[in-house]
């Protein structure tokens, strides 16, 4: 169906905006990965759940594919569709009245987390879990999981919603929670947008202290940073943990008949405590028993500044070639016992230039704080997230994709699970392996809820 005909049919159904101009369609034809290109026939930006429902009813009746798109931070075309309808959730941007007794704030799914953080900060509150990048939408991260640097305490963002409003692929508007339509609740949280469109969420919040102190520690040994992270989590002495891997280029060495750049790796560990100015932290107690290479810096910040602590990094990326390059980010969640060997093996194979200005994340966390069924992670008391976040010119990305596919496959051999927001190139067998015992149930749910297979196609190879 042509864009003109779609616009004529959809205009009476939508409270909001429709876009059919070529420059608008081009803007919605790529995601943050810049690896997949799919041009839609029309972009719809509704402002109400009822409008989303009407669009889905129409699309299902005519078997027109639909993709949902927030800030399009995906990297495998999850938010793209060829010759179909893009539903942009950015028109669903209203934040509701705080419910103090339930420690909850309702909001529409297109609300950007940073806007919600600013809204709550004036009331001394913060969402229980935040992702590093606050420029993404509530519905987007809930559909993946939403991991953060306090997930070792509170689980993922999907654990911290009381209820959701969802529009099914056939256009039905349903409320769901642990006690109401629980099967749908457990399908849309970490369901990658395959089983319904989240339009509203009741987000759990907590009171926060006004200041944060961050100890910026540096390690030259992976086992040491892992041991100290585990100690901090076990003792519960601090509120936030984040770490990553930084290469120091050393030179070139001969390998397989060619010269290859190589480096040594260092491991920053930032650990943070919330505090009130009248009760400042005691550094000796906070760092007792830890064994960093050195303490590089100690920084006190407001709660709001801490939430946005990575904005200077994002600004540097946006001013450099990195932001316009391809972003095949590959993130895995590893069993704690296998993590050291896996990470060291992968780092040994990564030449520093491969990152292209990006970085490699470490995410120490508990394996037991999340109860979201579709957020797949290895069993065990602790897990380690590991993410390779390169930014590569498109002309040079193919060897990087092949290397990342190998690292992904190796992680699954070690008992790891992929975090599915990034670059994912799975065969059907790999999808089955990822979902495990849930695979057949998900295939049945897709047939039941999305009989015409119109919602967010071309990602998961369902039977």
N, C-alpha and C positions, 0 to 999 in steps of 0.2 A: 504494500500500500504506500502511496506517495506521501511525502511530508505534508503537502497541501491538503490531501484528503484526511490525513490523521488530525491535522490542526483543526479542520472544520468539524470533525466528529468530537474531538476532545475538548474544544473550547467551552462548550456549554456545561461540561462535567467538572471543570476545575476552578476552584477558588485559588488563584495564584497566577503564575506566569507560564507561557509556552514560548519555546525558542525553535525556530526553523532556519534562521539565516545561516549561511555557509560558515561564517567565522564562529558563530556560536556552536554549531555542530562539530567543527574542528576542535574547539576547546574542550569538548566532552568526548573526544575520540582517543585520548591517552590518559593513563593514570601516572602516579608518581614514578613507577618503574621505568616508563618511557621505552618499554620493550614490546608492547602489544598495541596495535592500532585497530580500532573498530569504530566505524562511523555510524552513529544512530540516525534514524529518520526524523526524530523529534526529541526535544528535551522538555519535560514537564516539571515545574517547580511548585507543587501544591503547598497550601498553607494550612490545610486541615486533613485530619484522618479520613473524613468522609470523601474528600477529593481523591485521596490515594485509593480508597475502596472502589470508587467509580472507575478510575483508570484501570485497576486490576480486573474488575468485572468485564470491561470492554476488551482488554487485551486477552483475557482467557477465552472470551466468546469468539474472538477472531484469530486465536492462536498466534498472537504477536509477541515476540520475546521482549522481556523487560529486564533492565538492570537497575539496581539501586545505587545511589552515589551520594556520599557525604562530601568529604574533602579529597576523596580518591587517593588515599595514601597507599592503596594496594599496589602490587608490582607484577601481577600476572594477569591483568585485565579483568579482575573480579568485578569491577564497577563499570565495565564497558559492554556494549551490545552492538552487533552489526545489523543495520537496517531495522532497528526496533525502537522501543521507547526507553529513554533514560528518565527515571524518577529521581530528581535531585531533592534530597531531604533538607537542603539549606533553607527552604521556606518554612520548615517546621522548627522554628527557633524561639519558642516562647518558654520562659521559666515561670513556674507556678508559685503559689504561696507556700512558704515553709510550714511544715507540720511539726511543731516542737515536740509534742508527746511521742510521736513515732520516729523522731530524729530523721526526717525524710523531707526531700524536696521533689515535687513532680516537675518534669520538663519534657518538652518534645524532643524527638530523637535527633533532629538536626542541630541542636544546641552544641556549640563548640565547648569543649571542656574548659578552656581558658576563660571563656565568658562566665561559665558557671562558677569557677573558682573566684573570680573577681566579685561576682554577685554575693557569694557566701562570705567572703573575707570580711566585709564590713560588719558582719554579724558574729564574728569570731568562730566561724565554722569552716570546714573543709570536707570534700568528699573523702570517704574512708580510704579509697585507693585511687591514685592518679598514675597515668602513663607518663613517660618522659616527655613526649610531644603533646602539648596541650592544644595544638592547632588542629585537632581531629574531633569528630563528632561523637556524641554519646551513643547513638545507634551503631556507628561503625565499630567502635571498640567492643561494645557488648556482643556484637555478632562474631567477634574473633575470640575474645576472652577479656583482654585488658589487663596485662601484667604491669606491676609497678614495683618500686623499690621498698614498699612496705607490704608486699604480698606475702612475705614470710610471716606476717602477723595477721593479715586480714583477707587473704585469698586474692582472687582477681576481681576486676570490676563487676563481672557477671555474678559473683557471690554477694554483691552489695547493692542489689536492687530488690525491693519488696514485691513489685509487680510490673508487668509490661502490658501495653496495648499493642496488638499486632493485627495487621491486615494480611489475611491469608492470600495465596495466589489466585483464589477464585473470587476474592473481594470481600470476604466476611470480616467484620471487625470483632475481635475477641480480646477479652481481658484474661490474663493468665498470671499465675503465681504458684508458689509451692502448694497451695490449698485449692486453687481454682484453675482448671485446665492445665494441670501440672505437666502433662505430656508435651503440650505445646511450649510451655515455659522452658522445659528442658531441651527442646529442639531449637529454639531460636537463640538461646544463649550459647555462644560459640558454634552456632549452626551455619555461619558463613553466608547468611542471607538466602539460604536454599529453601526454607520452609515457611517464611513469612517475612513481612516488612515491619520492623519495630517502628512505631510512630510516637509512643510515649513511654516514659520510664519513671518509676518512683525510686529515686537515688538516696541511699543511706548516707547520712553525714554525721560528723562528730565535732565536738568542741576541740579546738586546737589552742596550744599555747602560743604566745605572741612572737617568740624568737626561736631561731634554730642555730645551733652550733655544729659546724661540720669540721671534722678532723680529716685532712687530706693526707693520707698515708701512701707511701710508695714501697713496692716490693720488687725484688729481683728474682723471686722464686715462686712458681705457681703453687706448689704445695703449701707454702707458708700463708699465702693469701687465702687459700681455701680453708686451711685449718683455723685461721683467725676468724673468717666469716662464719664458720660453723660454731665456733665458741661464742661469738656475739649472738647468733640466733638461739643457741641453747640457753644462754643466760638471760636473754631478753633485756640486755642492759641499754640498748640504743634503739632508736625508732626507725631508721632508714639505713639501707646498705646498697651501695652501687659500686661496680668495678668494671674494668675493661683492660684490654691488652694493647700496649703501645710498642711499636717496633723502633729499635735504634738501628738504622742502616749501618752495616759494617763494611761491606764491599761486595766483590763478586767472587764466586768460586765455580770451579768446573764441575759440571754434573751432567752425565749422559752425553758427553762430548760437546757441551756448550757452556758458556758462562752464564751464571744466574745470580741475580742480586740476592743477598741474604742479610739477615740482621739478628740481633739479640732482642729479647722481649722483656719489657718491664710491665708491672701491674699496679696501677693506681687503685686504691681502695678508699672511697669516701664513706664515712660513717657519721650519722647525724643524730643529734638529740634535740627535741623540743624543750624549751625552758621559759620560765618567767624571769624578768630582769632582777627581781628580788631574791631569786634562788638560782644563781648561775651554776653551770655544771662544774664538776671537779675533774680536771683533765687527768690527773693521776688515776682516779678511779675508773674513768671511762676507757682509758688505754691500758689498764692493768692486765698483764699476761699476754699482750699482743706483741708480735715480733716483726714490725716493719723494717725495711731497709733504712728508711728515715721518715720522720714526720715533716712533710714539706710545708704545710700551712694550716692554720686554724682560722676559720671564718665564721663570724656571727652575722646573721641576716634576719630580716623580718620573715614571717611565714609566707607572705605573698612573694617576696623576692626568691625565697627558696623554691616555691612551686614553679617559678619561671626561670630557674637557675640555668637551663640549657638554651635560653633564647639568644645569648651572645654567640653560642656555637652555631645555631641556625642562621643567624645574621651573617656570620662569616661564610657559611656554606652558600647562602644566597648571593653573596658578592663574588664568589669564585666560580670557576667552571663546574665545580662539583654538582651544583643544584640543577643545572641543565643537562647533565649527563644521564645515562641509564643508571638505575638503582636496583640491581638484582640482589636484594638483601636476603640472606639465608639464616634463619634462626631455628635453633633446636633446643630441646629440653632433655638433658642427659641424666641418667642415674648417677647419683653422687659418687658411687664407688668406681665407676668407669670414667668419670669426667676428666681427671688429671691426665690419664694416658691419651684419651681422645683429643683433648685440647692441645697438648704438647705435640702430638703427631700432626694435627692439622696446621699448627703454627709453623712447624718445621717445613711444611710444603708451601707456605704463603710467602712469596717475595713481597717486600714492603710496597713496591709500586702498584701492586695489584689492588690496593685499597683506594687509590685515586683520590686521596683526601678524606676518605671515610675512616671508620674505626671498627674495632672488634669489641663487642660487649661481653661481660660476664654478669650473670644474674643469679647470685646465690639465693635460694629460697627454701621454704618448707615444702615438702611434697604432700602435706596433709591438711593445709588450711583451706584449700579449694574443694567445693562440693559440686561444681558444675560438671555434669556427666560428659559433655562433649568436649570439654577442655582436656585434651589427652596429654598425660605426662607419665613418666615412669613411676612405678610403686617405690615406696621408701620414705623414710623420715625427711630426707633432704634431697633436693634436685639442684642442678646447675643449668641455667640458661646460657647459651652461647650463640652470639650473633655476629656474622660477618656482614658489614654494611658498606660495600664499596660504591663508588661513583665513577663509572667508566665511560669514555666516549663510545658511541654506538659502533664505530668501525672496529673497535678492539675488544668488544664485549664477549664474543663467542667463546674464546678459550676460558674466560672467567666463568661463563655459564656452565661449561663442561666440568670445570674444577669444583664449582659449587654443587652440581648434581652428584659428583662423587662424594663430597663431604656429607651431603644429605643422606645418601645411601649408606655410608659408613655409620652415621649416627644411628640409623635404624638397626643396623647389625649389632650395635652396642646396646640396644634396648632403649634408644632415645625416641622421642616424638618430635615432629615438626611443629613449630608455631606458624600458623597458616596465613599470616598477613602478607608475607613477602613473596619471594620467587619460589614457586612450587610447580615442578614439572613431573607429576606423578603418572605412572601407568595405572590401569585399573587394579592390578595386583598390589601396587604400593598403596592405593587408597584403601583397599581391603586390609592391608597390614596396619595402616595407620588407625583405622576405626575399630579393628579387632572384632570383638563379639557384638559390637553395635552395628556392623555393616549391614546385615540383612534387615534389621529394624529401620535403619535410615532409608534403605531402598524402598521398603514398604511405605514409610511415611511420605517419601517424595511422590510415589504413585498416588497416594490417597489425597495429599494436600495440594499437589501441583500436577493434576492428571495430564495436562498438555505440555508439561516441562517448559514453561515459559519464563520462570523466575530465575534470574542470574545463571543462564546456561553457560556452557563452554568452560567450566572449571572442574567440577567433580564429575567423573565418568560413572554415573549411576547405571546400574543394570536396568 
